[in-house]
Amino acid sequence: MQIIKNPNKASWSELIKRPTKSVDSIEATVVQIFEDVKRNGNLALQKYTALFDGIDSDVLEVSDAEIERASKNVSEELKSAIQMAKQNIETFHKAQKTERIEVETMPGVQCWQEKRPIEKIGLYIPGGTAPLFSTVLMLAAPAKIAGCKELILCSPPNKEGKIANEILYAAQICGVTKIYKVGGIQAIAAMTFGTKTIPQVYKIFGPGNQFVTVAKQLATKYGVAIDMPAGPSELLVYADISANAAYVASDLLSQAEHGTDSQVILVSNSESFIATVEIEIARQIAVLPRKAIAEKAIENSKLIFIADAQEALDFINAYGPEHFIVCANNESLFINGITNAGSVFIGDYTPESAGDYASGTNHTLPTNGFSKAYSGVNLDSFLKSMTFQKISKQGLQNIGKTIELMAAAEGLQAHKNAVSIRLKDINQ
């Protein structure tokens, strides 16, 4: 890992760059596949599934029998763990429900806001090097709480042409409507346009690699909403000498093993602590099954010494991490001062893995600095806020003159007339 000491602010813009390809280098491929899927539907999906996943099949949908078999192949112990995680996720997201907001802005003018579910939801679940069945829980459970009618799930098939048993089991217990063995750019395109087999959806959720992220962004050009631009995983830890170096190293590696394009950063006010963590990383990484992936990610990662705590906080907010862990005596400075982070983990005994799986918070979070403007997935992500209003005769008399004056000032005579014609009848 690269060690950097007291970087000046002029160099921060370079330090906060992620190890990802530019959109320009990816977009041409994404556009080409989108156009192909739009024109050729299922045939294009079969072609790209054969090309990228090595599976030559014209059967895209997962059958009920496959789901039942998959569920039987998940151990009872793991089923219990998944059920506990689901329960915690549901508890946290149910608590986010809000009541109808109603107000009379002036006598006779009644306004209110209600939330209604997005009817058709697309869930993208990465398969790749790690089948993320936990993401099914994070997306499908809140979608059901919100009341979404159709939950369409796409995930790439493995080498046997199947979706992981755990993904299918999680989808089953969360009430997913349909499941399809399609991944990557082509899955996002299928949910954007719809094919003979895969329905078009109104909003697409889920993390993915850089190609999936750009595909989701392209989907918005065709009128399909997305949760956020969520790309390769990242973690920033702030820790001082009071922290446990072995714990910090394990947290950094937990994100490094996600993928070769992941990035992890340690910021500390102690050079000796940084040195200890570096030793711990070398010790722990040696026995990881995904050592090769983690090592590649570690090459893109940094150990940063910043002596002043406030300056460290400023740097962290400039970076805008997806996951932020703080293990320090002055944790309150960082808890109160963090403005740009997807999810925050506090103290020695709050590993980022807890949020990934079972504490209850959502792990679908903004990456690549998008936490400066985007929230992580939450219950409201699956809802639309709709406003209503009802005006009485008295209300229109009270507000009418204001509307007429403003409409006339904007030169919109028909707007003014829509009020004037009513006021004339009321006054007569």
C-alpha atoms as one frame of an Amber mdcrd trajectory, in Angstrom:
protein
   0.000   0.000   0.000   1.159   3.507  -0.744   2.083   5.517   2.381   1.436
   9.266   2.230   2.369  11.723   4.966   0.568  14.985   5.621  -0.585  15.576
   2.025  -1.214  19.218   1.239  -4.683  20.206   0.100  -3.476  20.893  -3.425
  -2.818  17.156  -3.828  -6.161  15.982  -2.415  -7.943  15.974  -5.771  -5.427
  13.417  -7.019  -5.555  11.351  -3.820  -9.347  10.971  -3.865  -9.430   9.531
  -7.393 -10.743   5.973  -7.619  -8.926   3.232  -9.553 -11.658   2.967 -12.167
 -11.792   3.328 -15.903 -13.252   6.508 -17.336 -16.861   6.455 -18.480 -15.669
   7.266 -22.002 -13.678   4.034 -22.222 -16.700   1.946 -21.212 -19.637   3.792
 -22.737 -19.125   2.633 -26.332 -19.416  -1.022 -25.280 -22.490  -0.301 -23.152
 -24.249   1.617 -25.918 -23.551  -1.162 -28.425 -25.043  -3.846 -26.167 -28.040
  -1.661 -25.300 -28.835  -1.137 -28.974 -28.507  -4.859 -29.659 -30.848  -5.804
 -26.797 -33.321  -3.124 -27.853 -33.439  -4.520 -31.413 -33.052  -8.245 -30.826
 -34.359  -8.871 -27.304 -33.842 -12.434 -26.051 -31.527 -13.375 -28.927 -29.118
 -10.639 -27.875 -29.338 -11.758 -24.240 -28.478 -15.336 -25.232 -25.557 -14.136
 -27.330 -23.990 -12.068 -24.549 -24.636 -14.720 -21.906 -22.691 -17.154 -24.087
 -19.952 -14.587 -24.712 -19.450 -13.271 -21.173 -20.640 -16.144 -18.967 -19.841
 -19.129 -21.196 -23.431 -20.428 -21.018 -25.262 -21.282 -24.235 -28.956 -21.574
 -23.355 -32.261 -20.153 -24.532 -33.855 -20.625 -21.099 -33.610 -17.313 -19.261
 -36.195 -17.647 -16.508 -35.556 -19.619 -13.331 -38.350 -22.151 -12.813 -40.244
 -22.806  -9.581 -38.699 -26.278  -9.506 -35.176 -24.788  -9.640 -36.019 -22.467
  -6.765 -37.373 -25.335  -4.668 -34.277 -27.461  -5.343 -32.001 -24.549  -4.510
 -33.780 -23.931  -1.219 -33.322 -27.558  -0.197 -29.591 -27.265  -0.878 -29.102
 -24.383   1.554 -28.137 -25.602   5.020 -30.565 -25.032   7.887 -27.852 -23.114
   9.727 -27.408 -20.676   6.857 -31.166 -20.380   6.402 -31.451 -19.319  10.046
 -28.700 -16.725   9.542 -30.415 -15.352   6.426 -33.744 -15.213   8.264 -32.178
 -13.295  11.161 -30.551 -10.812   8.787 -33.866 -10.405   6.929 -35.666  -9.719
  10.194 -33.182  -7.013  11.217 -33.326  -5.398   7.769 -37.136  -5.407   7.880
 -37.179  -3.953  11.397 -34.913  -1.063  10.416 -36.746  -0.302   7.167 -40.250
  -0.585   8.647 -39.198   2.072  11.151 -38.648   4.439   8.214 -42.355   4.554
   7.336 -43.899   8.019   7.535 -47.510   9.159   7.853 -49.453  11.351   5.441
 -48.512  15.027   5.826 -51.489  17.403   5.639 -51.666  21.176   6.043 -54.025
  24.061   5.282 -51.675  26.650   3.821 -54.408  29.305   4.101 -58.156  29.110
   4.800 -59.789  26.909   2.170 -56.500  25.711   0.631 -55.758  22.146   1.704
 -52.501  20.425   0.656 -51.177  16.993   1.538 -48.457  14.532   0.629 -48.708
  10.753   0.426 -46.196   8.102  -0.546 -47.055   5.438  -3.094 -44.926   2.433
  -4.102 -43.080   2.225  -7.407 -44.956  -0.598  -9.111 -42.221  -2.323 -11.145
 -38.772  -2.764  -9.621 -35.682  -4.325 -11.208 -33.082  -5.884  -8.909 -29.575
  -6.544 -10.190 -27.670  -9.064  -8.062 -23.982  -9.566  -8.897 -22.896 -13.181
  -9.351 -19.329 -12.972 -10.621 -16.595 -13.925  -8.191 -18.989 -13.733  -5.201
 -22.759 -14.365  -5.451 -24.161 -11.580  -3.273 -27.303 -13.154  -1.842 -27.169
 -10.549   0.948 -28.004  -7.906  -1.657 -31.280  -9.721  -2.369 -32.272  -9.102
   1.253 -31.160  -5.482   1.104 -33.286  -4.731  -1.966 -36.242  -7.111  -1.975
 -37.137  -6.811   1.721 -37.627  -3.002   1.678 -39.363  -3.220  -1.726 -41.978
  -5.558  -0.233 -42.410  -3.301   2.808 -42.956  -0.367   0.435 -45.642  -2.345
  -1.417 -43.989  -2.688  -4.841 -46.076  -5.054  -7.005 -43.458  -6.558  -9.343
 -39.917  -7.440  -8.265 -37.848  -8.608 -11.235 -34.425 -10.060 -10.386 -31.537
 -10.562 -12.800 -28.263 -12.267 -11.899 -25.554 -13.837 -14.067 -25.431 -17.655
 -14.233 -22.448 -19.541 -12.845 -20.351 -22.033 -14.823 -23.105 -24.636 -14.493
 -25.645 -22.243 -15.961 -27.360 -21.755 -12.609 -27.879 -18.970 -10.098 -26.417
 -19.625  -6.652 -28.712 -21.542  -4.296 -28.437 -18.824  -1.673 -29.577 -16.111
  -4.088 -32.624 -18.155  -5.082 -33.486 -18.952  -1.467 -33.201 -15.301  -0.413
 -35.330 -14.263  -3.397 -37.979 -16.823  -2.497 -38.371 -15.747   1.138 -38.417
 -12.065   0.150 -41.221 -12.479  -2.387 -39.357 -11.758  -5.622 -41.784 -12.115
  -8.547 -39.526 -13.435 -11.346 -35.857 -14.420 -11.556 -33.728 -14.446 -14.716
 -30.292 -15.903 -15.493 -28.937 -12.771 -17.133 -26.105 -10.567 -15.932 -23.979
  -7.571 -16.803 -24.840  -4.802 -19.235 -27.358  -7.007 -21.024 -29.406  -7.508
 -17.844 -29.686  -3.759 -17.294 -30.643  -3.302 -20.951 -33.291  -6.035 -20.695
 -34.931  -4.394 -17.691 -34.713  -1.015 -19.431 -36.441  -1.998 -22.678 -38.178
  -5.240 -21.786 -37.952  -8.358 -23.961 -40.348 -11.164 -24.838 -39.360 -12.817
 -21.540 -38.102 -10.087 -19.203 -40.509  -7.274 -18.267 -39.568  -3.622 -18.473
 -39.280  -1.978 -15.054 -39.613   1.578 -13.748 -36.522   1.655 -11.513 -33.364
  -0.473 -11.353 -31.512  -1.220  -8.112 -28.299  -2.992  -7.270 -24.508  -2.743
  -7.303 -22.194  -4.028  -9.992 -18.882  -3.530 -11.720 -17.951  -0.452 -13.722
 -19.802  -1.720 -16.810 -23.014  -2.283 -14.850 -22.696   1.169 -13.287 -22.407
   2.867 -16.684 -25.266   0.697 -18.005 -27.499   1.910 -15.185 -26.587   5.500
 -15.966 -27.449   4.890 -19.635 -30.811   3.405 -18.599 -31.828   6.811 -17.264
 -31.648   8.183 -20.814 -34.493   5.831 -21.700 -36.770   6.927 -18.862 -35.834
   4.248 -16.332 -34.808   5.493 -12.883 -31.917   4.014 -10.886 -31.078   3.881
  -7.195 -27.646   5.516  -7.585 -24.350   5.117  -9.474 -22.997   2.283  -7.296
 -19.723   0.911  -8.606 -16.721  -0.914  -7.128 -16.705  -1.133  -3.332 -14.635
   1.186  -1.157 -13.844   1.744   2.518 -12.103   4.493   4.453 -11.041   3.958
   8.066  -9.970   6.679  10.475  -8.115   5.214  13.452  -5.772   6.514  16.114
  -3.343   4.711  18.421  -6.231   3.580  20.657  -7.644   1.355  17.888  -6.941
  -2.349  17.429  -4.599  -2.714  14.447  -5.696  -6.297  13.734  -9.353  -5.212
  13.599  -8.542  -2.300  11.284  -6.520  -4.540   8.962  -9.370  -7.061   8.837
 -11.842  -4.315   7.892  -9.598  -3.027   5.123  -9.188  -6.547   3.734 -12.922
  -7.239   3.965 -13.463  -4.629   1.287 -10.281  -5.367  -0.673 -11.504  -8.926
  -1.320 -14.629  -7.642  -3.091 -12.803  -7.042  -6.358  -9.551  -5.983  -7.949
 -10.993  -2.509  -8.572 -12.005  -1.981  -4.924 -10.184   0.663  -2.918  -9.441
   0.870   0.814  -7.837   3.756   2.688  -6.562   4.170   6.234  -6.226   7.690
   7.616  -4.454   8.020  10.975  -2.659  10.568  13.135  -0.139   7.921  14.216
   2.710   6.778  11.990   3.487   3.863  14.311  -0.136   2.681  14.108  -0.022
   2.834  10.295   3.131   0.688  10.337   1.467  -1.859  12.627  -1.617  -2.054
  10.405   0.570  -2.596   7.348   2.205  -5.573   9.080  -1.212  -6.944  10.053
  -2.473  -6.649   6.464   0.498  -8.666   5.207  -0.120 -11.326   7.864  -3.878
 -11.640   7.301  -3.878 -11.444   3.517  -1.523 -14.409   3.251  -4.236 -16.878
   4.306  -7.237 -15.392   2.484  -8.883 -17.633  -0.151  -9.331 -14.513  -2.295
  -5.744 -13.415  -1.734  -5.027 -12.605  -5.392  -8.052 -10.296  -5.623  -7.296
  -8.604  -2.304  -3.641  -8.054  -3.247  -4.632  -6.331  -6.474  -7.050  -4.055
  -4.611  -4.404  -3.296  -1.986  -2.142  -2.017  -4.785  -4.773   0.673  -5.435
  -5.074   1.568  -1.763  -3.417   4.057   0.559  -2.188   4.564   4.120  -2.382
   8.285   4.875  -0.845  10.054   7.871  -2.558  13.335   8.746  -1.481  14.782
  12.086  -4.407  17.157  12.613  -7.805  15.522  13.280  -9.869  18.340  11.745
  -7.751  18.245   8.600  -8.261  14.484   8.475 -12.036  15.006   8.706 -11.885
  17.560   5.894 -10.008  15.061   3.727 -12.545  12.300   4.473 -15.433  14.572
   3.504 -13.588  15.474   0.293 -13.204  11.747  -0.463 -16.844  10.915   0.345
 -16.419   7.201   1.161 -19.038   4.535   0.561 -18.205   3.013   3.968 -16.570
   5.011   6.774 -15.235   3.431   9.962 -14.046   5.561  12.867 -12.078   4.001
  15.738 -10.634   6.844  17.757 -10.750   8.479  21.194 -12.226  11.633  19.641
 -14.883   9.729  17.653 -17.483  12.453  18.339 -15.543  14.908  16.131 -15.941
  12.532  13.185 -19.498  11.401  13.983 -20.746  14.992  14.228 -18.568  16.317
  11.418 -18.960  13.682   8.695 -21.179  15.013   5.912 -20.210  12.802   2.976
 -20.421   9.047   3.581 -22.756   6.262   2.555 -22.752   4.469   5.914 -20.791
   5.077   9.128 -19.445   2.403  11.509 -18.342   3.477  14.979 -15.935   1.798
  17.398 -13.783  -1.303  17.621 -16.714  -3.711  17.658 -18.630  -2.393  14.645
 -17.066  -4.078  11.617 -18.238  -2.972   8.194 -19.296  -6.582   7.640 -22.157
  -6.026  10.104 -23.733  -3.496   7.759 -23.018  -5.724   4.775 -25.082  -8.537
   6.219 -27.177  -8.342   9.305 -27.282  -5.208  11.490 -30.286  -3.871   9.579
 -28.911  -0.887   7.659 -28.750  -1.141   3.889 -25.492  -2.039   2.161 -26.427
  -0.644  -1.269 -24.537   2.627  -1.058 -23.134   5.403  -3.267 -19.519   4.972
  -4.354 -16.935   7.023  -6.243 -17.664  10.157  -4.209 -21.402  10.144  -4.981
 -22.123  10.124  -1.229 -21.734  13.900  -1.527 -25.135  13.999  -3.211 -26.755
  10.546  -2.983 -28.184   8.545  -0.092 -27.863   4.816   0.273 -30.900   2.681
  -0.502 -33.667   3.095   2.084 -37.441   2.618   2.231 -38.081   5.895   0.393
 -36.016   4.588  -2.526 -38.969   2.329  -3.394 -41.626   5.020  -2.931 -42.793
   8.143  -4.752 -43.996  11.204  -2.865 -47.208  12.499  -4.424 -48.800  15.815
  -3.539 -52.546  16.519  -3.468 -54.556  19.691  -3.051 -58.185  20.677  -2.719
 -59.356  24.290  -2.771 -62.804  25.464  -1.685 -64.675  28.477  -3.058 -63.440
  30.489  -0.088 -59.914  29.205  -0.671 -59.909  30.302  -4.308 -61.176  33.715
  -3.276 -58.295  33.955  -0.807 -55.547  32.799  -3.183 -56.986  33.740  -6.587
 -55.678  37.300  -6.857 -52.150  36.102  -6.083 -52.336  33.516  -8.882 -53.757
  36.039 -11.368 -51.038  38.596 -10.676 -48.211  36.054 -10.924 -49.583  34.451
 -14.116 -50.018  37.849 -15.780 -46.463  38.850 -14.795 -45.157  35.709 -16.499
 -47.233  36.399 -19.596 -49.321  33.241 -19.227 -52.827  34.513 -19.872 -54.506
  31.079 -19.955 -53.165  30.380 -16.473 -54.745  33.649 -15.287 -58.007  32.867
 -17.083 -58.289  29.481 -15.366 -58.620  31.354 -12.083 -60.534  34.409 -13.324
 -63.367  32.372 -14.870 -63.944  30.585 -11.575 -63.747  33.762  -9.471 -66.294
  35.406 -11.737 -68.782  32.585 -11.167 -68.148  32.566  -7.416 -68.597  36.347
  -7.103 -71.818  36.298  -9.119
